[in-house]
Amino acid sequence: MRGGLVVVATAFGVFVGAAPRAGAADGPEGPGAYRMAQGANAVRGAADVTVPGPVLKPGTGTYTDSVKPGETKYYSVELDARSSAYVSAVAVPRPGGQMGLRDGIDVSLQAADGTPCGTARHRSFLSAGGPYPVADYAERVVKPGGPCAAAGTYRFVVQRGEAMGGDAAAVPVELKYTAETPHKTAEQEAQSAAGSWSSQAPSKLQGDAEGITGGTGFNDAAEIRAGVWKDELRPGETRFYRVSVDAGEQLFADAEFGARSGSGAGPFVISGVRLGLSNAARGYVMNKTGGYQGRPATVSLATPPAAYGAGNGGEAARGMRFAGWYYLQVSVSPKVRRGKDDGAVPVTLKVDVAGARRAEAAPGTAQAGGGGVGGELVAAAGGGRPRNEGLRTVGYVGIGTGVALLVGLGAWTLAARRRDG
């Protein structure tokens, strides 16, 4: 082992209607156990590559299965010759469980003859700092002369690592197939090389925090906008929040973990707190962790611009290839417990969404690149203001609407490189 929504026209779909709201209620699997999608179709992946696996269809539906240590499951997907495809798996270990050092999942997409359609993706349960849900997708991006370009039946493969002293129970997996209508030319793709982007939010968010209860997973993630929010998590718990990011915008987030109630600081836990991010198709963007000893600690992240880079410039740029919902995940390690004390940890989540800025731009300077190209998108996003209600219902504008922005940003990056050279 290596160490959806169907889109029409130019819109990369998000959700139709609001996701069901739910708190992180306890279940038989422990505090805040991940909730699979209501009405998900239970399937059983084939255990033999020579046997056709169950068919996963693109759309709003999801599928559930489980995978044991060392097991490989195969599923079938039908690809046309035009649309890019993203097939995701969310693997959900038992909250508070002990996972092996080499345990996790690999996901890949293959042609019938075994030809890979893209790079296989590996996600370790422990790389997130604890036994939290991990997610990523395998992809087939349509490019001239690219692999798996022909229409036909392909295989989606989910492989789990070895338990090696960890939890040997099967872990539930949630599967989803998202298709994206093509929108870019090869020239536009080449112009969207990643640049150097500011990791500093344009302003420090102030004001009273608004209380919120994060969801248990992608399906019931709590919707938030730019602002300050407060929640609390018990050890071993992960909360999910979704925030809209338009083309050309960067997402900035701070998770400030407060002091725990009760006496004593407790043990110092490396990677005891976590802030992760996934995109609209449940693809990995980034994961940040920090140490925690019962005293205040902050974990921060900053992204490249959404719908820019198209996979060039590293994993974060790949993950930010869409405009739409992005899913923040806040976690507290089960090791933070003090004996039998599993009291909640207060968390303040500061979220900002702003037009892209180059790394050398001073805070507060004008943002969207390309001499103002894409300014309408930034204005529509409007910092902490709510999005247009109609767009919120049917899905946000997708990558295609940002083509002019991509061209402008690409030219801006090339010009900056000439100056630096």
Phi, psi and omega per residue, in radians:
M1 nan 2.203 3.114
R2 -1.145 2.371 3.081
G3 -1.814 nan nan
G4 nan 2.826 -3.034
L5 -2.056 2.349 3.061
V6 -1.415 2.307 -3.046
V7 -1.753 2.363 3.086
V8 -1.981 2.623 -3.128
A9 0.900 -2.181 -3.069
T10 -1.887 0.123 -3.062
A11 -1.601 2.254 2.977
F12 -1.576 1.931 -2.977
G13 -1.105 2.687 3.116
V14 -2.074 -1.491 3.056
F15 -2.431 2.634 2.970
V16 -1.737 1.911 -3.044
G17 1.480 3.034 -3.106
A18 -1.455 2.572 3.061
A19 -1.220 2.621 3.126
P20 -1.103 2.350 3.128
R21 -1.458 2.384 3.089
A22 -2.725 2.549 3.055
G23 -1.477 3.126 -3.140
A24 -1.573 1.119 -3.095
A25 -1.186 2.604 3.116
D26 -1.225 2.580 3.059
G27 -2.357 -3.052 -3.117
P28 -1.142 -0.350 3.138
E29 -1.525 -0.042 3.125
G30 2.112 -3.051 -3.087
P31 -1.152 2.300 3.023
G32 1.075 0.635 -3.138
A33 -1.053 2.438 -3.118
Y34 -1.002 2.312 3.119
R35 -1.751 2.069 3.074
M36 -1.173 2.811 -3.126
A37 -1.102 2.423 3.052
Q38 -1.103 2.355 3.123
G39 1.357 0.199 3.127
A40 -1.091 2.561 -3.133
N41 -1.538 2.125 3.093
A42 -1.366 2.226 3.118
V43 -2.286 2.907 3.067
R44 -2.232 1.901 -3.128
G45 -1.096 2.601 3.104
A46 -1.196 2.488 3.132
A47 -1.632 -0.139 -3.098
D48 -2.146 2.279 -3.098
V49 -1.105 -0.389 -3.130
T50 -1.441 -0.135 -3.126
V51 -1.803 2.209 3.116
P52 -1.048 2.282 3.111
G53 -1.458 2.964 3.104
P54 -1.053 2.570 -3.072
V55 -1.476 2.219 3.022
L56 -1.718 2.217 -3.096
K57 -1.823 2.518 3.099
P58 -1.236 2.667 3.131
G59 2.441 -2.782 -3.057
T60 -1.474 -0.179 -3.071
G61 -1.353 2.743 3.043
T62 -2.210 2.886 -3.109
Y63 -2.274 2.649 3.102
T64 -2.212 2.593 3.082
D65 -2.733 -2.975 3.032
S66 -2.519 2.762 -3.111
V67 -2.455 2.332 -3.121
K68 -1.597 2.842 3.073
P69 -0.971 2.329 3.131
G70 1.331 0.050 -3.065
E71 -1.616 2.589 3.043
T72 -2.124 2.325 3.117
K73 -2.079 2.490 -3.119
Y74 -2.105 2.408 3.119
Y75 -2.310 2.720 -3.130
S76 -1.835 2.439 3.042
V77 -2.359 2.477 3.098
E78 -1.712 2.144 3.112
L79 -1.943 2.427 3.006
D80 -1.549 -3.032 -3.084
A81 -1.652 0.102 -3.040
R82 -2.129 -0.704 -2.972
S83 -1.499 2.468 2.947
S84 -1.313 2.601 -3.057
A85 -2.250 2.428 3.110
Y86 -2.309 2.003 -3.121
V87 -2.008 2.076 -2.974
S88 -1.935 2.751 3.015
A89 -2.355 2.300 3.006
V90 -1.925 2.059 3.122
A91 -1.793 2.322 -2.935
V92 -2.164 1.580 3.058
P93 -1.198 2.795 -3.140
R94 -1.128 2.229 3.119
P95 -0.975 2.259 3.133
G96 1.480 -0.033 -3.130
G97 -1.301 2.895 3.088
Q98 -1.803 2.120 -3.099
M99 -1.904 2.608 3.133
G100 -1.199 2.747 -3.090
L101 -1.105 -0.497 -3.104
R102 -1.853 0.273 -3.084
D103 -1.549 2.529 -3.139
G104 2.877 -2.806 3.096
I105 -2.328 2.583 2.904
D106 -1.949 2.445 3.035
V107 -2.188 2.452 3.132
S108 -2.643 2.780 3.097
L109 -2.148 2.278 -3.023
Q110 -2.344 2.627 2.960
A111 -1.309 2.973 -3.099
A112 -1.042 -0.517 3.140
D113 -1.547 0.118 3.111
G114 1.635 -0.060 3.124
T115 -1.088 2.187 3.128
P116 -1.255 2.426 3.136
C117 -1.524 -0.164 -3.135
G118 -3.103 -2.990 -3.122
T119 -1.319 2.323 3.021
A120 -1.158 2.520 -3.100
R121 -1.972 2.303 -3.131
H122 -1.984 2.295 3.075
R123 -2.271 2.077 3.125
S124 -1.564 2.432 3.091
F125 -1.091 -0.586 -3.060
L126 -1.563 -0.249 3.119
S127 -1.141 -0.390 3.106
A128 -1.437 -0.034 3.134
G129 1.673 0.018 -3.119
G130 3.068 3.110 -3.135
P131 -1.400 1.170 -3.113
Y132 -1.751 2.875 3.029
P133 -1.030 2.390 3.064
V134 -2.124 2.587 -3.071
A135 -2.577 2.568 2.967
D136 -2.936 2.996 3.109
Y137 -2.189 2.767 2.883
A138 -1.750 2.570 -2.978
E139 -2.319 2.637 2.899
R140 -2.186 1.835 3.122
V141 -1.729 2.177 -3.077
V142 -1.271 2.076 3.065
K143 -2.433 2.576 3.104
P144 -0.992 2.183 3.134
G145 1.334 0.087 -3.127
G146 -1.322 2.908 -3.132
P147 -1.258 2.712 3.055
C148 0.997 0.656 -3.069
A149 -1.377 -0.397 -3.063
A150 -1.363 2.634 3.036
A151 -1.216 2.577 3.121
G152 2.763 -2.969 -3.134
T153 -1.664 2.241 -3.121
Y154 -2.131 2.948 -3.137
R155 -1.928 2.324 2.934
F156 -1.801 2.214 -3.005
V157 -2.062 2.257 3.044
V158 -2.075 2.107 -3.122
Q159 -2.144 2.306 3.124
R160 -1.803 2.596 3.123
G161 -1.349 -3.020 -3.116
E162 -1.562 2.458 -3.135
A163 -1.196 -0.765 3.094
M164 0.796 1.054 3.106
G165 1.594 -0.161 3.108
G166 -1.600 -2.877 -3.117
D167 -1.158 2.048 -3.096
A168 -1.600 0.050 -3.140
A169 -1.263 2.668 3.049
A170 -1.119 2.466 3.078
V171 -1.797 2.421 3.056
P172 -1.149 2.553 3.033
V173 -2.258 2.523 3.079
E174 -2.016 2.238 -3.017
L175 -2.024 2.511 -3.124
K176 -2.637 2.436 -3.125
Y177 -2.039 2.065 3.139
T178 -2.009 2.289 3.107
A179 -1.977 2.506 -3.090
E180 -2.230 2.164 3.110
T181 -1.164 2.353 -3.135
P182 -1.098 2.623 -3.059
H183 -2.594 -0.230 -3.063
K184 -1.942 2.588 2.969
T185 -1.554 2.886 3.112
A186 -1.067 -0.637 3.137
E187 -1.114 -0.762 3.132
Q188 -1.142 -0.650 3.104
E189 -1.081 -0.749 -3.124
A190 -1.159 -0.549 -3.108
Q191 -1.351 -0.171 -3.050
S192 -1.715 0.633 3.075
A193 -1.108 2.530 -3.047
A194 -1.191 2.558 3.081
G195 -1.898 -2.933 3.094
S196 -1.813 2.013 -2.971
W197 -1.960 2.603 -3.117
S198 -1.116 2.412 3.057
S199 -1.741 0.099 -3.140
Q200 -1.823 2.264 3.073
A201 -1.089 2.587 -3.091
P202 -1.126 -0.362 3.134
S203 -2.725 2.758 3.081
K204 -1.497 2.138 3.137
L205 -1.294 2.309 -3.137
Q206 -2.198 3.101 3.077
G207 1.801 2.992 -3.124
D208 -1.232 2.474 3.114
A209 -1.382 2.487 3.083
E210 -1.656 2.274 -3.125
G211 -1.215 2.465 3.126
I212 -2.686 2.669 3.037
T213 -1.991 1.983 -3.139
G214 -1.174 2.748 3.122
G215 -1.409 3.037 -3.134
T216 -1.532 -0.224 -3.088
G217 -2.997 -2.865 -3.117
F218 -1.122 -0.570 -2.996
N219 -1.326 -0.517 -3.128
D220 -2.129 0.427 -3.137
A221 -0.986 2.381 -3.140
A222 -1.327 2.290 3.142
E223 -1.384 2.233 3.086
I224 -2.274 2.882 3.066
R225 -2.193 -3.130 3.085
A226 -1.001 2.313 -3.112
G227 2.725 -2.894 -3.111
V228 -2.042 2.259 -3.036
W229 -2.300 2.637 3.107
K230 -2.272 2.468 -3.137
D231 -2.591 -3.114 3.018
E232 -2.577 2.522 -3.075
L233 -2.245 2.516 3.023
R234 -1.579 2.735 3.115
P235 -0.960 2.345 -3.111
G236 1.575 0.002 -3.032
E237 -1.761 2.602 3.026
T238 -2.223 2.331 3.067
R239 -2.012 2.506 -3.114
F240 -1.997 2.458 3.108
Y241 -2.403 2.465 3.122
R242 -2.028 2.413 -3.122
V243 -2.364 2.446 -3.113
S244 -1.450 2.314 3.086
V245 -2.247 2.096 -3.127
D246 -1.502 2.924 3.114
A247 -1.005 2.331 3.112
G248 1.488 0.051 3.133
E249 -1.809 2.613 3.014
Q250 -1.828 2.604 3.084
L251 -1.913 2.273 3.089
F252 -2.122 2.364 -3.138
A253 -2.564 2.387 2.995
D254 -2.080 2.296 2.991
A255 -1.933 1.920 -3.116
E256 -1.744 1.915 -3.138
F257 -1.574 2.146 -3.060
G258 -1.498 3.126 3.102
A259 -1.251 2.495 3.118
R260 -1.386 2.621 3.098
S261 -1.298 2.820 3.139
G262 1.681 3.110 -3.079
S263 -1.630 2.586 3.076
G264 1.473 2.503 -3.106
A265 -1.382 -0.513 -3.091
G266 1.532 3.105 -3.108
P267 -1.257 2.638 3.018
F268 -1.412 2.207 -3.088
V269 -2.017 1.988 3.036
I270 -1.130 2.369 -3.065
S271 0.956 0.688 -3.118
G272 -1.322 -0.373 3.108
V273 -2.307 2.696 -2.964
R274 -2.561 2.584 2.995
L275 -2.362 1.979 -3.124
G276 -2.028 2.935 -3.113
L277 -2.555 2.327 3.041
S278 -2.231 2.756 -3.094
N279 -1.654 -3.025 -3.042
A280 -1.097 -0.452 3.131
A281 -1.733 0.266 3.120
R282 1.223 0.446 3.073
G283 -1.484 2.611 3.131
Y284 -1.206 2.358 3.020
V285 -1.954 -1.012 3.111
M286 -2.884 2.884 -3.141
N287 -2.516 2.211 3.139
K288 -2.145 2.390 3.110
T289 -2.262 2.841 3.105
G290 -2.623 2.779 3.102
G291 -1.303 2.703 -3.114
Y292 -2.608 2.396 3.138
Q293 -2.390 0.526 -3.128
G294 1.484 -0.034 3.111
R295 -1.899 2.836 -3.098
P296 -0.951 2.393 3.109
A297 -2.595 2.573 -3.109
T298 -2.192 2.380 3.030
V299 -2.131 2.319 -3.043
S300 -2.230 2.714 2.993
L301 -2.519 2.680 3.063
A302 -2.493 2.391 -3.033
T303 -1.879 2.794 2.857
P304 -1.138 2.976 3.099
P305 -1.135 2.551 3.088
A306 -1.260 2.584 3.096
A307 1.020 0.636 3.128
Y308 -2.556 2.303 -3.103
G309 1.851 -0.664 3.049
A310 0.834 0.700 3.084
G311 1.715 -0.248 3.063
N312 -1.401 2.561 3.029
G313 1.563 0.376 3.012
G314 1.854 3.095 -3.010
E315 -1.151 -0.671 -3.136
A316 -1.137 -0.714 3.103
A317 -1.124 -0.686 3.061
R318 -1.031 -0.797 -3.098
G319 -1.179 -0.476 -3.108
M320 -1.615 0.419 -3.046
R321 -1.272 -0.204 -3.084
F322 -1.945 2.722 2.830
A323 -1.751 2.469 -3.127
G324 2.535 -2.660 -3.139
W325 -1.287 2.397 2.960
Y326 -2.104 2.506 -2.976
Y327 -1.972 1.895 3.038
L328 -1.427 2.409 3.123
Q329 -2.188 2.146 -3.136
V330 -1.972 2.249 -3.058
S331 -2.324 2.638 2.998
V332 -2.188 2.225 -3.082
S333 -1.114 2.504 3.047
P334 -1.116 -0.345 3.137
K335 -1.254 -0.174 3.124
V336 -1.253 -0.264 3.123
R337 -0.965 2.526 3.033
R338 -1.936 1.649 -3.077
G339 1.108 -2.176 3.112
K340 -1.534 -0.032 -3.120
D341 -1.420 1.952 3.065
D342 -2.093 0.680 3.135
G343 -1.017 2.692 -3.048
A344 -1.207 2.626 3.044
V345 -1.825 2.132 3.100
P346 -1.245 2.464 -3.135
V347 -2.306 2.291 2.983
T348 -1.896 2.137 -3.093
L349 -1.889 2.043 3.122
K350 -1.883 2.081 -3.022
V351 -2.168 2.318 3.068
D352 -2.371 2.514 3.082
V353 -2.250 2.165 -3.048
A354 -2.556 2.793 3.096
G355 -1.053 2.587 -3.049
A356 -1.047 2.431 3.069
R357 -2.253 2.446 3.041
R358 -1.198 2.752 -3.055
A359 -1.046 -0.578 -3.077
E360 -1.478 -0.100 -3.135
A361 -1.232 2.420 3.128
A362 -1.303 2.609 3.107
P363 -0.979 2.358 3.098
G364 1.607 -0.108 3.121
T365 -1.412 2.859 -3.037
A366 -1.117 2.615 -2.741
Q367 -1.954 -1.276 -2.897
A368 -0.978 2.355 -3.005
G369 -1.328 -3.051 3.061
G370 1.219 0.637 3.078
G371 1.088 0.638 3.088
G372 1.674 -0.047 3.086
V373 -1.068 2.333 -3.136
G374 1.545 0.070 -3.130
G375 -1.034 -0.580 3.132
E376 -1.135 -0.630 3.108
L377 -1.143 -0.758 -3.137
V378 -1.138 -0.724 3.138
A379 -1.125 -0.649 3.135
A380 -1.162 -0.570 3.136
A381 -1.273 -0.759 2.947
G382 1.058 0.861 3.034
G383 0.946 -2.078 -3.075
G384 -1.583 0.066 -3.108
R385 -1.278 2.576 3.098
P386 -1.087 2.597 3.078
R387 -1.223 2.860 3.048
N388 -0.950 2.248 -3.023
E389 -1.113 -0.611 3.110
G390 -1.129 -0.747 3.105
L391 -1.133 -0.631 -3.133
R392 -1.063 -0.571 -3.094
T393 -1.352 -0.743 -2.995
V394 -1.814 -0.049 3.133
G395 1.990 2.592 -3.065
Y396 -1.497 2.825 -3.120
V397 -1.042 2.387 -3.028
G398 -1.621 -2.928 -3.039
I399 -1.076 -0.621 -3.033
G400 -1.026 -0.580 -3.125
T401 -1.231 -0.206 -3.119
G402 -1.755 0.274 -3.081
V403 -1.024 -0.776 3.122
A404 -1.062 -0.663 3.110
L405 -1.119 -0.720 -3.129
L406 -1.069 -0.775 -3.130
V407 -1.092 -0.784 -3.137
G408 -1.111 -0.780 -3.137
L409 -1.156 -0.650 3.114
G410 -1.091 -0.778 3.111
A411 -1.099 -0.670 3.133
W412 -1.091 -0.765 -3.130
T413 -1.124 -0.761 3.138
L414 -1.090 -0.693 3.128
A415 -1.135 -0.689 3.140
A416 -1.132 -0.677 3.139
R417 -1.143 -0.653 3.101
R418 -1.116 -0.700 3.112
R419 -1.122 -0.733 -3.107
D420 -1.197 -0.509 -3.127
G421 -1.322 nan nan
